[in-house]
């Protein structure tokens, strides 16, 4: 399906916003891109990177005449943005977003929007640990899933048009209820971030093990957690402030399972440990088969070559066995 | 420092053993490599991969005449191996290992070894989620740390010779007490594995979120945890059976910190969340600076290109602003 929007307004231009700008432009999905930010500094960066065509500190100005508006700011700023843009939205426009929570977004944004627009909150399940307008790249969404949660009043045609926009950037699209989205993301994203932030903090606070030791010996597993624990702090603060119930429910499950594992360690229950550790390989294999992970060992991290051999080996004894 | 061993005996030939065989051979650090395994099948694989010169199911036979013996089997098998090889060890040989715990290894191995050998347990902090003889590669140890824990009776010269062997394969070497090693690894490796195994299990057990959803949307963070949760189950069972006290202490710290974070989510304490989430970026930066992690976004995972643009964009209206 071919899709074109005449004017795309991006409110906020961090990692996700800038990646949309680059991908939508490269894929020929939009004519004009207008970008609004809260801070002048971010706007200047976006202009220097040539991410759009129109740059403004006024979100209402940015959305004027736009047929697609995507909120790409931290979720905590959404209500204020919704109030500001509502009077300037064009009838027939699609209003969407990229926030990591959905029920809260519906709650704070929907009441402010006019009936004349289609409100279809979205969430691309893609990202890196980097943030800001310079972190974006056009390939970010390729092969990843984007979840859309159309609200009452949004036409099917508009949902299909927005889906085609994401597909045009290489995404797969799934439609679901906002509340279900929040439960799915609590376990696949929010709890992983919470425990990654937590263990990095724990390691940082120890007295028995120095920070230098944590850093040196991090290749034993710890470093894997530091990637998502390096994600944008404000964005993640907002996630935990706005998806509290689902996060606490999934955290309760996680802690319940962890106490079983703790007990197995305490009592030295080898068969229980081995059985828990065996079943988890299958999930990784499925994720790789589904195209959501690289099959390369160690995420494909580069491995340096060992140093050049000191002295070429010379066999002194003709044999070479254990005689 | 140039170092040569006349005969290296590897007891066990999984990911680490096979990587030592390949690196030691390529770097010219050894003359002869003898390999012993418990299972015929693994031995045949090692022979097919041409990892060594001598292949046997008899560990005692493998160590005969060796000046360097490295145990590369799961730690749970060490005591039996120590008893089996003790009578065949050559006077002056260095006996080492690659196990993920050290105090337990000293406890079960040292009593069986003759006074005529230097016992220097070791632990290369390197690996991937793959296991078995075919998973090894010569670059595995390059740039990574190897910890050595020389025991009373081991000469300084032998410790230096073993350090030079690891340096010859590209490692950095650090000497420490076995008990301290176990505390350092509990936080940098064992707890990360425990919570990774745990969250993968939690996700697998949910009824409210399907397995298919966990897989599809894993790029939100979850998939990062599946890598170390795909590690060898028997090896990790043994780690938790043999480093219980340090693991439980570090787990207690982790859970204490997590309850603070849980409380902050419950009470909606935004400033506390933001402050916890902000401090963790610095550690990742330090790990990258220390050469223990790639600076590339997303571990350098490959990103596919989005599909080719459907139709080249044609500007219909000369302008291109929001008029």
Interface residues (C-beta under 8 A of the other chain):
Chain A: X2 X3 X4 X7 X23 X26 X27 X28 X31 X32 X34 X53 X54 X64 X65 X66 X76 X100 X125 X126 X127 X128 X129 X130 X135 X137 X138 X139 X140 X141 X142 X143 X144 X145 X147 X168 X169 X170 X172 X174 X183 X184 X185 X187 X188 X189 X190 X191 X192 X193 X194 X195 X196 X197 X198 X199 X200 X201 X202 X203 X204 X205 X206 X208 X209 X211 X213 X214 X215 X216 X217 X218 X219 X220 X221 X222 X223 X224 X225 X226 X227 X228 X229 X230 X231 X233 X234 X236 X237 X240 X241 X244 X247 X248 X250 X251 X253 X254 X255 X257 X258 X261 X262 X264 X265 X266 X268 X270 X273 X274 X276 X277 X278 X279 X280 X281 X283 X284 X285 X286 X287 X290 X292 X293 X294 X297 X298 X299 X300 X301 X302 X303 X304 X305 X306 X307 X309 X310 X311 X312 X313 X315 X316 X320 X321 X322 X323
Chain B: X2 X3 X4 X7 X23 X26 X27 X28 X31 X32 X34 X53 X54 X64 X65 X66 X76 X100 X125 X126 X127 X128 X129 X130 X135 X137 X138 X139 X140 X141 X142 X143 X144 X145 X147 X168 X169 X170 X172 X174 X183 X184 X185 X187 X188 X189 X190 X191 X192 X193 X194 X195 X196 X197 X198 X199 X200 X201 X202 X203 X204 X205 X206 X208 X209 X211 X213 X214 X215 X216 X217 X218 X219 X220 X221 X222 X223 X224 X225 X226 X227 X228 X229 X230 X231 X233 X234 X236 X237 X240 X241 X244 X247 X248 X250 X251 X253 X254 X255 X257 X258 X261 X262 X264 X265 X266 X268 X270 X273 X274 X276 X277 X278 X279 X280 X281 X283 X284 X285 X286 X287 X290 X292 X293 X294 X297 X298 X299 X300 X301 X302 X303 X304 X305 X306 X307 X309 X310 X311 X312 X313 X315 X316 X320 X321 X322 X323
